[in-house]
């Protein structure tokens, strides 16, 4: 069964997992791909790293889950780039080549999403769609509720209603951005989270899709039904 973690426990978990990721991937800009490495900073000065692919006036920004990093999004980011989108897959603070922060500074994940959206606009995008998996799904929801200029669309895959200091329900009540929630009905309670987030969302342009699968997060995004939903949503922005 799922259980709630305290902020202190989440800080410790992220620190442990991110440290392991950094040890595996070292500081090489090209650990995920041989081209397209980018660097940018969050509003608090945190140094972030990622990869960009393709060109286009619509950008798709991918936010990863806690057990992973930007590398897991690279194949799909490349695929969407071939469809004519500018895509960015980045590492949250503490992961991969992004700067590691101590204590609660390590939990400012929505700021990293907003920074990636800003970077996509600097690269020529006029519209930005955020796609987040699990932890990243909550982060893109919270980021979209805060972002200025406004985000053009959000896709939350297997997003928990809360993670660390991120409260998805509070963000959903403020959200005016079009959003698509997707979860698997056999994914240990995440379908219930998706339903609660959907009900709390004040945006008039919201959609909930519960799929017949136990796949979670980025694995959910590999399902043909989920990809069809994702790509139709992006194309409609």
N, C-alpha and C positions, 0 to 999 in steps of 0.2 A: 504494500500500500504506500501511497505518497505521504510525505510528512513535511511539516513546515520547518525551515531553518531560521535561526536567529540571524541578525545582521552580522554578529561576530563570527558565527559559524560559516556564513557565506563568504566573509572576508577570508577566513582561513582556507576554505575550500578553493576559492578562486586563486589564492596565492599559491597553494600547493599545485593545482593543475597547471596554472600559467607558468610556474617555475619549471615544471617538467616539460612543457611545450617549448619553452625557451632553450632548455638544455638540449632537446632533440634538434631544434631548428637553427640554433646559434643566431648570429646577427647578420646573416647573408641576405641582402635585399632580394635575391633570386631563389629563395628556398622553395617557392611554389611554382614559379614559371621563369623562363629564360628572358622574358621581356615584360615591359609594362609596370615595373616597380614604381611606386609613388610614395612620397612622404608628405605629411601634413600635420598640423597641430590642432588639438582640441582647444576650447576656449580657455581652459586653465593652464595652457602651455604644454600639456602632455604630448609627447612625440608619438605619432601613429604611423603605421606602415601598412601597405596593401598593394594590390595590383589592379590596373585598369586595362580594359580591352575594348576595342571597337570605337566607333564614333557615332554621334547622333544627338539630336536635340532632346531626346528622352533618356534619362539616366536611370539605371537600376542599381541600387546600393544593397549589398548583401551583408547581413549581420549574423554571425555564427552563434552556435550554442556553447555551453560551458565545456563539454567534452569535445573540443575541436578547435578550429581556427579558420582563417581565411582559405587555407589550402583546400578544405573540403568543398568550398563553393566554386573553385576555379573551373571545373569542367562545365558547370551550368552557366557560369558567367561568360565563358567563351562561346557557348552555344547561343546565348541571347545576343551576344555581340555580332554573331553572324546574321542575326535577324534584323540588324540595323540599330541596335541600342548601344549607348555607352554604358559599360558595366564596371562596377568597382566592388571588389571583395577585400575587406580590410580586417586587420586583427584588432580586437579590443585591447585596451591598455593591459599590459601584463602578459600578452600572448605574442608568440612569434617574434617579430622585430620591433613591435611597439614597446614603448617605455613601460617599465614596471613601476607602479605606485604603491606606497605603503598605506595601510589602514583603510579608512573609508574613502580616501581619494581613489582607491582601486575599484570603487563601485560606481563611479560616474559614467556608466556606460552610455546613457542617452546622449551625453555631450560628445562622445566619440561618433555616434551616428550622425548627429547634427553637423559635426566637422566633416564627415565623409560626404554628406549632401552638399555642403558648401564647396568642397573640393570638386565635386562633379559639375557644379555651376561654373567654377573657374576653368574647367576643361571644355566648356561650351554648351552644357545642358541648359535647357529652359524649363524642363519638367523633370521632377525627381520622384521615383517610386521606391519605397523602402521594402525590403523583404527580409524578415527575421525568423530564425529558427529557435524555438524553445526560449532559453534566456534571451537570445537576440530578438525573439518575437515580442517579448515584453519591452525590451529596450527600444524597438522601433515604434511601438505604440506610444510610449512615454515621450520619445523624441518628437514624434509628430504633433503631440499635444502642446509642445513647447516651441516648436521651430518657427522662426521668422527670418526669411519669407516662408510661407506655408508650403508644406509638402503636398504633392499632387495625388499620392495614393500610398496605402500601406497594406502589406500582406503579412499577417501573423500566423505562423505555422507552429502548432503545438505550443502556443504561448501559455505559460502559467499566469494566473491572475496577479501574482506578486513574485518578485525575486529580489532578495536583499532589500535595498531601500527603494526599489522600483515598485510602485503601486499601480498596476494596470487598471484597476477599477476606477481609481481617481482620475487617471489619464483619460479613460474611455468617456467619462462624464464631461470632459472638456473638449473632446475631439470633434472637429468639424470636417476632417479630411475623409475622403472615401476610403473604406477599409474592407478587406476580405479576411475573415477568420477561417482557417482550415485545421481540422484535427481528425485523428483516427478514433473510431468508436471503441476500439479495444486497447487504447493507449493509456491505461491506468489513470483515469480521471481527467486527462487533458481535454477530453470532449466536454466535460462538465465545466471546466475553466473557460473554454471557448464560448459556451452558451452564456455563462455569467458575464463575460466581457462584452459579448454581443448585446445582451439585454441592457447593460450599463451605457453602451455607446450612444451618444446624442447625435452623431452625424446622421443625416437623413439618407446618406448613400452608404449603406452597410450591408454586408452579406455574410452568412454563416454556412459553411459546408462541412458536414460530418461524413467522413469516408469510411468504408468498410475495410479497415486495416489496423494493425497494431504498430505500424511504422511511425517513428517519432522524428520531429525536427527536419534535419537535412535529409534523412532517409525518407520521410514523408514526401519531400520535394522531388524524390526520384520516381514516385508513383505516376504512371501516365495520367490518371484522373486528376491528380493534384497539379501536374504540369500544365494540363489543359486549362485548368482554372486560373493558374498564375499567369499564363501567357495571354489569355483572353482579357484578364483584368488589366494587365499592363497595356495591351493594345488599345483599350478603351479610354485610356487617360488622355 
